[in-house]
């Protein structure tokens, strides 16, 4: 069964139901911890043998289990439902972009909306945490995926849509501090558990309203193929993070075809002015005080990455 690991300012913990037991390790970074998995296994074994219940998880302040600096790479339009929402038809070429690792935040840390951003959006995504080097030219198969991926995390690819669309700039629009909430757990999978990845269900709510709800079966490019495509040009190392795309249900959706055709006739400045005027009536964009919950798990609980709860706050 997968092992959930939590990180706090005091160190690393193995989570067992609602309790956590400290791992005796000198690891500081995620890569350090993945190099010391023997300490994780020993903690699990000793806790089971001794009956040590440890500390209540509710009493711990979880940090991102992915430490920075690291590489943070993301896939664009990788769920069929998101492709439909975005107005894509036909084949969609696999596309990657980078996020600044300074955007990574904890699972309970507030998401800060910059003062110039009006249209702030959410994107729940499954994060793959690398456990071994991925050199350029590597071919990853479904069978050897466990040799490269150590574990999974819940992530939220928060996006400033007005920056993204007007500047066609993914890096800036998705890289502000706090724009990649990560965790609460790093779920370390056993090799046989990778066969259940497509059963993972992603759910995101805003103030209790369900916005996103899909399984990985909706994915266009699955993790092994994504890593193979990424390795054509990008090296990854242990502790690096790949966000694998978001399902449909984000606030941003493509305009109807008739509106899109009319907009194409307008000068760019007028087109964007008209588009954002219509978006201002969309109540799904994030506002100050909104509570976002994001969770990923299989229906049987075999793999459960936990739930992150983040609030939105406007920059002061």
C-alpha atoms as a printed R data frame, in Angstrom:
    type eleno elety resid chain resno       x      y       z
1   ATOM     1    CA   UNK     A     1   0.000  0.000   0.000
2   ATOM     2    CA   UNK     A     2   1.206  3.538  -0.721
3   ATOM     3    CA   UNK     A     3   2.924  5.484   2.055
4   ATOM     4    CA   UNK     A     4   1.901  9.084   2.692
5   ATOM     5    CA   UNK     A     5   4.668 11.404   3.851
6   ATOM     6    CA   UNK     A     6   4.090 14.865   5.309
7   ATOM     7    CA   UNK     A     7   6.641 17.656   5.752
8   ATOM     8    CA   UNK     A     8   6.648 20.266   8.508
9   ATOM     9    CA   UNK     A     9   9.174 22.831   9.667
10  ATOM    10    CA   UNK     A    10  10.402 20.154  12.104
11  ATOM    11    CA   UNK     A    11  11.021 17.408   9.566
12  ATOM    12    CA   UNK     A    12   9.312 14.536   7.763
13  ATOM    13    CA   UNK     A    13   6.487 12.312   8.997
14  ATOM    14    CA   UNK     A    14   4.820  9.069   7.946
15  ATOM    15    CA   UNK     A    15   1.036  9.468   8.043
16  ATOM    16    CA   UNK     A    16  -1.097  6.594   9.364
17  ATOM    17    CA   UNK     A    17  -4.794  7.467   9.178
18  ATOM    18    CA   UNK     A    18  -5.168 10.602  11.343
19  ATOM    19    CA   UNK     A    19  -1.801 10.239  13.104
20  ATOM    20    CA   UNK     A    20   1.771 10.908  12.032
21  ATOM    21    CA   UNK     A    21   5.083  9.406  13.174
22  ATOM    22    CA   UNK     A    22   8.331 11.307  12.718
23  ATOM    23    CA   UNK     A    23  10.894  9.845  10.332
24  ATOM    24    CA   UNK     A    24  14.418  9.625  11.723
25  ATOM    25    CA   UNK     A    25  16.263 11.123   8.775
26  ATOM    26    CA   UNK     A    26  18.693 13.928   8.058
27  ATOM    27    CA   UNK     A    27  16.882 14.690   4.800
28  ATOM    28    CA   UNK     A    28  16.240 18.371   4.173
29  ATOM    29    CA   UNK     A    29  15.057 18.310   0.576
30  ATOM    30    CA   UNK     A    30  12.616 16.017  -1.192
31  ATOM    31    CA   UNK     A    31  15.524 14.569  -3.148
32  ATOM    32    CA   UNK     A    32  17.311 13.829   0.143
33  ATOM    33    CA   UNK     A    33  14.263 11.999   1.458
34  ATOM    34    CA   UNK     A    34  13.899  9.937  -1.709
35  ATOM    35    CA   UNK     A    35  17.537  8.926  -1.311
36  ATOM    36    CA   UNK     A    36  16.735  7.755   2.240
37  ATOM    37    CA   UNK     A    37  13.634  5.653   1.645
38  ATOM    38    CA   UNK     A    38  15.085  3.049   3.991
39  ATOM    39    CA   UNK     A    39  14.341  5.455   6.857
40  ATOM    40    CA   UNK     A    40  10.742  5.811   5.640
41  ATOM    41    CA   UNK     A    41  10.277  2.036   5.486
42  ATOM    42    CA   UNK     A    42  11.858  1.597   8.921
43  ATOM    43    CA   UNK     A    43   9.492  4.175  10.404
44  ATOM    44    CA   UNK     A    44   6.503  2.348   8.917
45  ATOM    45    CA   UNK     A    45   7.768 -1.007  10.226
46  ATOM    46    CA   UNK     A    46   8.565  0.248  13.722
47  ATOM    47    CA   UNK     A    47   5.283  2.132  14.074
48  ATOM    48    CA   UNK     A    48   3.324 -0.980  13.114
49  ATOM    49    CA   UNK     A    49   5.330 -3.204  15.452
50  ATOM    50    CA   UNK     A    50   5.279 -0.884  18.476
51  ATOM    51    CA   UNK     A    51   1.793  0.528  18.044
52  ATOM    52    CA   UNK     A    52   3.253  4.057  18.179
53  ATOM    53    CA   UNK     A    53   0.390  6.388  17.272
54  ATOM    54    CA   UNK     A    54   2.604  9.456  17.085
55  ATOM    55    CA   UNK     A    55   1.076 12.912  16.704
56  ATOM    56    CA   UNK     A    56  -2.318 13.976  15.420
57  ATOM    57    CA   UNK     A    57  -2.030 15.168  11.824
58  ATOM    58    CA   UNK     A    58  -4.459 17.969  12.694
59  ATOM    59    CA   UNK     A    59  -1.847 19.366  15.113
60  ATOM    60    CA   UNK     A    60   0.838 19.621  12.399
61  ATOM    61    CA   UNK     A    61   1.290 22.490   9.946
62  ATOM    62    CA   UNK     A    62   1.981 20.860   6.595
63  ATOM    63    CA   UNK     A    63   4.442 22.427   4.187
64  ATOM    64    CA   UNK     A    64   4.756 21.509   0.544
65  ATOM    65    CA   UNK     A    65   6.260 17.993   0.384
66  ATOM    66    CA   UNK     A    66   8.089 19.160  -2.743
67  ATOM    67    CA   UNK     A    67  10.973 21.360  -1.639
68  ATOM    68    CA   UNK     A    68  12.371 24.168  -3.747
69  ATOM    69    CA   UNK     A    69  14.336 25.097  -5.771
70  ATOM    70    CA   UNK     A    70  13.410 22.365  -8.232
71  ATOM    71    CA   UNK     A    71  12.176 22.071 -11.789
72  ATOM    72    CA   UNK     A    72   8.417 22.546 -12.118
73  ATOM    73    CA   UNK     A    73   7.084 21.536 -15.537
74  ATOM    74    CA   UNK     A    74   3.424 21.408 -16.596
75  ATOM    75    CA   UNK     A    75   1.360 19.936 -19.424
76  ATOM    76    CA   UNK     A    76  -1.083 22.112 -21.341
77  ATOM    77    CA   UNK     A    77  -4.587 20.901 -22.336
78  ATOM    78    CA   UNK     A    78  -4.134 17.257 -21.343
79  ATOM    79    CA   UNK     A    79  -7.739 16.256 -20.529
80  ATOM    80    CA   UNK     A    80 -10.437 15.784 -23.158
81  ATOM    81    CA   UNK     A    81 -12.967 17.663 -21.019
82  ATOM    82    CA   UNK     A    82 -10.618 20.638 -20.699
83  ATOM    83    CA   UNK     A    83  -9.954 20.562 -24.437
84  ATOM    84    CA   UNK     A    84 -13.703 20.817 -25.098
85  ATOM    85    CA   UNK     A    85 -14.040 23.696 -22.624
86  ATOM    86    CA   UNK     A    86 -11.129 25.458 -24.328
87  ATOM    87    CA   UNK     A    87 -12.598 25.137 -27.800
88  ATOM    88    CA   UNK     A    88 -10.032 22.683 -29.176
89  ATOM    89    CA   UNK     A    89 -11.046 20.249 -31.890
90  ATOM    90    CA   UNK     A    90  -9.097 17.473 -33.586
91  ATOM    91    CA   UNK     A    91  -5.704 16.273 -32.411
92  ATOM    92    CA   UNK     A    92  -4.017 18.333 -29.715
93  ATOM    93    CA   UNK     A    93  -0.204 18.322 -29.832
94  ATOM    94    CA   UNK     A    94   1.437 17.549 -26.463
95  ATOM    95    CA   UNK     A    95   2.736 20.839 -25.059
96  ATOM    96    CA   UNK     A    96   4.800 21.624 -21.960
97  ATOM    97    CA   UNK     A    97   5.641 24.834 -20.132
98  ATOM    98    CA   UNK     A    98   7.682 25.767 -17.090
99  ATOM    99    CA   UNK     A    99   6.549 27.319 -13.819
100 ATOM   100    CA   UNK     A   100   8.872 29.106 -11.403
101 ATOM   101    CA   UNK     A   101   9.555 26.903  -8.396
102 ATOM   102    CA   UNK     A   102   9.022 30.014  -6.283
103 ATOM   103    CA   UNK     A   103   5.315 29.523  -7.028
104 ATOM   104    CA   UNK     A   104   5.204 26.325  -4.946
105 ATOM   105    CA   UNK     A   105   3.344 26.747  -1.668
106 ATOM   106    CA   UNK     A   106   1.968 24.619   1.121
107 ATOM   107    CA   UNK     A   107  -1.440 22.896   1.121
108 ATOM   108    CA   UNK     A   108  -2.866 25.379   3.602
109 ATOM   109    CA   UNK     A   109  -1.058 28.519   2.503
110 ATOM   110    CA   UNK     A   110  -3.159 31.390   1.182
111 ATOM   111    CA   UNK     A   111  -3.158 32.031  -2.562
112 ATOM   112    CA   UNK     A   112  -2.287 35.698  -3.033
113 ATOM   113    CA   UNK     A   113  -3.901 37.426  -5.993
114 ATOM   114    CA   UNK     A   114  -1.638 40.207  -7.340
115 ATOM   115    CA   UNK     A   115  -3.298 43.619  -7.458
116 ATOM   116    CA   UNK     A   116  -3.171 43.775 -11.277
117 ATOM   117    CA   UNK     A   117  -4.871 40.376 -11.754
118 ATOM   118    CA   UNK     A   118  -8.646 40.416 -12.153
119 ATOM   119    CA   UNK     A   119  -9.308 36.938 -13.549
120 ATOM   120    CA   UNK     A   120  -7.765 34.363 -11.214
121 ATOM   121    CA   UNK     A   121  -8.489 30.723 -12.058
122 ATOM   122    CA   UNK     A   122  -7.958 27.279 -10.495
123 ATOM   123    CA   UNK     A   123  -6.696 24.032 -12.089
124 ATOM   124    CA   UNK     A   124  -6.444 20.885  -9.969
125 ATOM   125    CA   UNK     A   125  -3.641 18.670 -11.315
126 ATOM   126    CA   UNK     A   126  -1.931 15.412 -10.420
127 ATOM   127    CA   UNK     A   127   1.747 16.074  -9.748
128 ATOM   128    CA   UNK     A   128   4.404 13.438 -10.480
129 ATOM   129    CA   UNK     A   129   7.461 13.663  -8.219
130 ATOM   130    CA   UNK     A   130  10.568 12.238  -9.823
131 ATOM   131    CA   UNK     A   131  12.515  9.623  -7.907
132 ATOM   132    CA   UNK     A   132  15.346  9.018 -10.376
133 ATOM   133    CA   UNK     A   133  17.181 11.034 -13.037
134 ATOM   134    CA   UNK     A   134  15.457 11.320 -16.410
135 ATOM   135    CA   UNK     A   135  18.217 12.059 -18.936
136 ATOM   136    CA   UNK     A   136  17.485 13.527 -22.347
137 ATOM   137    CA   UNK     A   137  16.588 10.707 -24.721
138 ATOM   138    CA   UNK     A   138  14.973  8.460 -22.111
139 ATOM   139    CA   UNK     A   139  12.044  6.324 -23.240
140 ATOM   140    CA   UNK     A   140   9.626  5.549 -20.405
141 ATOM   141    CA   UNK     A   141   7.178  2.665 -20.693
142 ATOM   142    CA   UNK     A   142   4.186  1.889 -18.500
143 ATOM   143    CA   UNK     A   143   6.171 -1.006 -17.035
144 ATOM   144    CA   UNK     A   144   9.181  1.046 -15.958
145 ATOM   145    CA   UNK     A   145   7.284  4.192 -14.890
146 ATOM   146    CA   UNK     A   146   7.866  3.215 -11.200
147 ATOM   147    CA   UNK     A   147  11.606  3.363 -11.876
148 ATOM   148    CA   UNK     A   148  11.360  7.105 -12.555
149 ATOM   149    CA   UNK     A   149   8.383  8.377 -10.551
150 ATOM   150    CA   UNK     A   150   8.624  8.044  -6.772
151 ATOM   151    CA   UNK     A   151   5.292  9.483  -5.773
152 ATOM   152    CA   UNK     A   152   2.290 11.688  -6.363
153 ATOM   153    CA   UNK     A   153   1.015 15.003  -4.988
154 ATOM   154    CA   UNK     A   154  -2.079 17.176  -5.274
155 ATOM   155    CA   UNK     A   155  -1.307 20.456  -7.027
156 ATOM   156    CA   UNK     A   156  -3.301 23.496  -8.126
157 ATOM   157    CA   UNK     A   157  -2.001 25.293 -11.213
158 ATOM   158    CA   UNK     A   158  -3.382 28.722 -10.292
159 ATOM   159    CA   UNK     A   159  -3.551 30.991 -13.340
160 ATOM   160    CA   UNK     A   160  -3.817 34.728 -13.958
161 ATOM   161    CA   UNK     A   161  -5.939 34.508 -17.110
162 ATOM   162    CA   UNK     A   162  -5.724 38.174 -18.059
163 ATOM   163    CA   UNK     A   163  -1.918 37.901 -18.091
164 ATOM   164    CA   UNK     A   164  -1.950 34.531 -19.848
165 ATOM   165    CA   UNK     A   165  -4.287 35.521 -22.662
166 ATOM   166    CA   UNK     A   166  -3.208 39.067 -23.460
167 ATOM   167    CA   UNK     A   167   0.514 38.296 -23.285
168 ATOM   168    CA   UNK     A   168   0.267 34.649 -24.453
169 ATOM   169    CA   UNK     A   169   2.574 34.197 -21.476
170 ATOM   170    CA   UNK     A   170   2.198 30.979 -19.491
171 ATOM   171    CA   UNK     A   171   5.375 31.394 -17.442
172 ATOM   172    CA   UNK     A   172   4.398 34.708 -15.860
173 ATOM   173    CA   UNK     A   173   0.678 33.990 -15.535
174 ATOM   174    CA   UNK     A   174   1.288 30.775 -13.585
175 ATOM   175    CA   UNK     A   175   4.449 31.608 -11.635
176 ATOM   176    CA   UNK     A   176   3.498 34.251  -9.068
177 ATOM   177    CA   UNK     A   177   4.305 33.261  -5.466
178 ATOM   178    CA   UNK     A   178   1.673 30.873  -3.991
179 ATOM   179    CA   UNK     A   179   0.388 29.905  -7.490
180 ATOM   180    CA   UNK     A   180   1.259 26.204  -7.083
181 ATOM   181    CA   UNK     A   181  -0.220 24.902  -3.809
182 ATOM   182    CA   UNK     A   182   1.221 21.402  -3.325
183 ATOM   183    CA   UNK     A   183   0.381 18.593  -0.925
184 ATOM   184    CA   UNK     A   184  -0.544 17.835   1.786
185 ATOM   185    CA   UNK     A   185   1.090 14.445   1.241
186 ATOM   186    CA   UNK     A   186   3.781 12.969  -0.912
187 ATOM   187    CA   UNK     A   187   2.248  9.579  -1.677
188 ATOM   188    CA   UNK     A   188   5.050  7.076  -2.263
189 ATOM   189    CA   UNK     A   189   3.671  4.299  -4.450
190 ATOM   190    CA   UNK     A   190   4.607  0.639  -4.578
191 ATOM   191    CA   UNK     A   191   5.394 -0.490  -8.163
192 ATOM   192    CA   UNK     A   192   2.174 -2.496  -8.498
193 ATOM   193    CA   UNK     A   193   0.070  0.535  -7.532
194 ATOM   194    CA   UNK     A   194   0.938  2.385 -10.728
195 ATOM   195    CA   UNK     A   195  -1.547  0.092 -12.478
196 ATOM   196    CA   UNK     A   196  -4.305  1.996 -10.654
197 ATOM   197    CA   UNK     A   197  -3.340  5.510 -11.792
198 ATOM   198    CA   UNK     A   198  -6.265  5.867 -14.191
199 ATOM   199    CA   UNK     A   199  -8.644  5.228 -11.281
200 ATOM   200    CA   UNK     A   200  -7.468  8.401  -9.521
201 ATOM   201    CA   UNK     A   201 -10.254 10.973  -9.276
202 ATOM   202    CA   UNK     A   202  -9.524 14.704  -9.164
203 ATOM   203    CA   UNK     A   203 -12.058 16.865  -7.324
204 ATOM   204    CA   UNK     A   204 -11.950 20.617  -6.727
205 ATOM   205    CA   UNK     A   205 -14.569 22.761  -5.010
206 ATOM   206    CA   UNK     A   206 -14.800 26.513  -4.422
207 ATOM   207    CA   UNK     A   207 -16.793 27.453  -1.312
208 ATOM   208    CA   UNK     A   208 -18.300 23.962  -1.387
209 ATOM   209    CA   UNK     A   209 -19.390 24.218  -5.042
210 ATOM   210    CA   UNK     A   210 -18.009 21.288  -7.079
211 ATOM   211    CA   UNK     A   211 -16.169 22.708 -10.091
212 ATOM   212    CA   UNK     A   212 -13.894 19.891 -11.316
213 ATOM   213    CA   UNK     A   213 -14.500 16.140 -11.084
214 ATOM   214    CA   UNK     A   214 -12.772 13.683 -13.444
215 ATOM   215    CA   UNK     A   215 -10.580 10.589 -13.356
216 ATOM   216    CA   UNK     A   216  -7.246 10.190 -15.132
217 ATOM   217    CA   UNK     A   217  -9.087  8.114 -17.748
218 ATOM   218    CA   UNK     A   218  -9.967 11.525 -19.268
219 ATOM   219    CA   UNK     A   219  -6.257 12.187 -19.915
220 ATOM   220    CA   UNK     A   220  -4.983 12.586 -23.472
221 ATOM   221    CA   UNK     A   221  -1.281 11.880 -22.834
222 ATOM   222    CA   UNK     A   222  -0.624  9.478 -19.961
223 ATOM   223    CA   UNK     A   223   2.361  9.870 -17.582
224 ATOM   224    CA   UNK     A   224   4.787  7.416 -19.204
225 ATOM   225    CA   UNK     A   225   4.276  8.930 -22.649
226 ATOM   226    CA   UNK     A   226   4.461 12.454 -21.211
227 ATOM   227    CA   UNK     A   227   7.844 11.746 -19.626
228 ATOM   228    CA   UNK     A   228   9.112 10.234 -22.881
229 ATOM   229    CA   UNK     A   229   8.034 13.328 -24.822
230 ATOM   230    CA   UNK     A   230   9.459 15.669 -22.210
231 ATOM   231    CA   UNK     A   231  12.779 13.786 -22.216
232 ATOM   232    CA   UNK     A   232  13.276 14.696 -25.858
233 ATOM   233    CA   UNK     A   233  14.628 18.033 -24.632
234 ATOM   234    CA   UNK     A   234  14.370 18.262 -20.817
235 ATOM   235    CA   UNK     A   235  16.371 16.549 -18.078
236 ATOM   236    CA   UNK     A   236  14.617 15.890 -14.773
237 ATOM   237    CA   UNK     A   237  16.157 14.941 -11.437
238 ATOM   238    CA   UNK     A   238  14.854 13.421  -8.193
239 ATOM   239    CA   UNK     A   239  12.529 15.868  -6.447
240 ATOM   240    CA   UNK     A   240  11.474 17.611  -9.666
241 ATOM   241    CA   UNK     A   241   7.748 18.022 -10.294
242 ATOM   242    CA   UNK     A   242   5.598 17.431 -13.392
243 ATOM   243    CA   UNK     A   243   2.015 18.734 -13.365
244 ATOM   244    CA   UNK     A   244  -0.014 16.538 -15.711
245 ATOM   245    CA   UNK     A   245  -2.853 18.813 -16.789
246 ATOM   246    CA   UNK     A   246  -6.303 19.714 -15.507
247 ATOM   247    CA   UNK     A   247  -9.792 18.410 -16.342
248 ATOM   248    CA   UNK     A   248 -12.686 20.549 -17.512
249 ATOM   249    CA   UNK     A   249 -14.517 22.852 -15.152
250 ATOM   250    CA   UNK     A   250 -12.156 25.809 -14.856
251 ATOM   251    CA   UNK     A   251 -13.631 29.306 -14.820
252 ATOM   252    CA   UNK     A   252 -12.164 30.112 -18.239
253 ATOM   253    CA   UNK     A   253 -14.035 28.625 -21.195
254 ATOM   254    CA   UNK     A   254 -13.858 29.359 -24.895
255 ATOM   255    CA   UNK     A   255 -16.524 31.716 -26.261
256 ATOM   256    CA   UNK     A   256 -19.209 30.316 -28.587
257 ATOM   257    CA   UNK     A   257 -18.096 29.927 -32.211
258 ATOM   258    CA   UNK     A   258 -20.216 32.858 -33.407
259 ATOM   259    CA   UNK     A   259 -18.689 35.175 -30.817
260 ATOM   260    CA   UNK     A   260 -15.214 33.885 -31.663
261 ATOM   261    CA   UNK     A   261 -15.702 34.644 -35.370
262 ATOM   262    CA   UNK     A   262 -16.864 38.192 -34.662
263 ATOM   263    CA   UNK     A   263 -13.971 38.723 -32.262
264 ATOM   264    CA   UNK     A   264 -11.485 37.664 -34.918
265 ATOM   265    CA   UNK     A   265 -12.573 40.663 -37.012
266 ATOM   266    CA   UNK     A   266 -11.768 43.144 -34.258
267 ATOM   267    CA   UNK     A   267  -8.398 44.801 -33.611
268 ATOM   268    CA   UNK     A   268  -6.573 43.009 -30.757
269 ATOM   269    CA   UNK     A   269  -7.159 45.783 -28.197
270 ATOM   270    CA   UNK     A   270 -10.902 45.836 -28.869
271 ATOM   271    CA   UNK     A   271 -11.108 42.043 -28.987
272 ATOM   272    CA   UNK     A   272  -9.586 41.609 -25.526
273 ATOM   273    CA   UNK     A   273 -11.608 44.481 -24.111
274 ATOM   274    CA   UNK     A   274 -14.822 42.827 -25.302
275 ATOM   275    CA   UNK     A   275 -13.731 39.378 -24.124
276 ATOM   276    CA   UNK     A   276 -12.849 40.485 -20.596
277 ATOM   277    CA   UNK     A   277 -15.996 42.569 -20.363
278 ATOM   278    CA   UNK     A   278 -17.920 39.322 -20.877
279 ATOM   279    CA   UNK     A   279 -15.657 37.456 -18.450
280 ATOM   280    CA   UNK     A   280 -16.396 40.035 -15.752
281 ATOM   281    CA   UNK     A   281 -19.899 38.538 -15.576
282 ATOM   282    CA   UNK     A   282 -18.494 35.064 -14.907
283 ATOM   283    CA   UNK     A   283 -18.915 34.312 -11.167
284 ATOM   284    CA   UNK     A   284 -16.484 31.374 -11.177
285 ATOM   285    CA   UNK     A   285 -13.257 33.373 -11.108
286 ATOM   286    CA   UNK     A   286 -11.596 33.393  -7.698
287 ATOM   287    CA   UNK     A   287 -12.206 36.254  -5.300
288 ATOM   288    CA   UNK     A   288 -10.820 37.391  -1.962
289 ATOM   289    CA   UNK     A   289 -11.991 35.017   0.781
290 ATOM   290    CA   UNK     A   290 -12.822 32.061  -1.476
291 ATOM   291    CA   UNK     A   291 -12.002 28.622  -0.039
292 ATOM   292    CA   UNK     A   292 -10.631 26.050  -2.485
293 ATOM   293    CA   UNK     A   293 -10.520 22.363  -1.591
294 ATOM   294    CA   UNK     A   294  -8.646 19.961  -3.866
295 ATOM   295    CA   UNK     A   295  -8.341 16.209  -3.404
296 ATOM   296    CA   UNK     A   296  -7.128 13.226  -5.423
297 ATOM   297    CA   UNK     A   297  -7.787  9.588  -4.526
298 ATOM   298    CA   UNK     A   298  -8.934  6.248  -5.922
299 ATOM   299    CA   UNK     A   299 -12.512  5.237  -5.027
300 ATOM   300    CA   UNK     A   300 -11.287  2.345  -2.888
301 ATOM   301    CA   UNK     A   301  -8.831  4.534  -0.955
302 ATOM   302    CA   UNK     A   302  -5.869  2.433  -2.087
303 ATOM   303    CA   UNK     A   303  -4.189  5.678  -3.120
304 ATOM   304    CA   UNK     A   304  -5.226  8.855  -1.305
305 ATOM   305    CA   UNK     A   305  -3.152 12.016  -1.742
306 ATOM   306    CA   UNK     A   306  -5.107 13.937   0.890
307 ATOM   307    CA   UNK     A   307  -6.985 17.215   0.649
308 ATOM   308    CA   UNK     A   308  -5.564 20.713   0.401
309 ATOM   309    CA   UNK     A   309  -7.579 23.682   1.661
310 ATOM   310    CA   UNK     A   310  -6.419 27.070   0.486
311 ATOM   311    CA   UNK     A   311  -8.023 30.490   0.735
312 ATOM   312    CA   UNK     A   312  -7.670 33.354  -1.713
313 ATOM   313    CA   UNK     A   313  -6.507 36.706  -0.448
314 ATOM   314    CA   UNK     A   314  -5.877 39.936  -2.320
315 ATOM   315    CA   UNK     A   315  -2.368 41.370  -2.215
316 ATOM   316    CA   UNK     A   316  -2.135 44.237   0.247
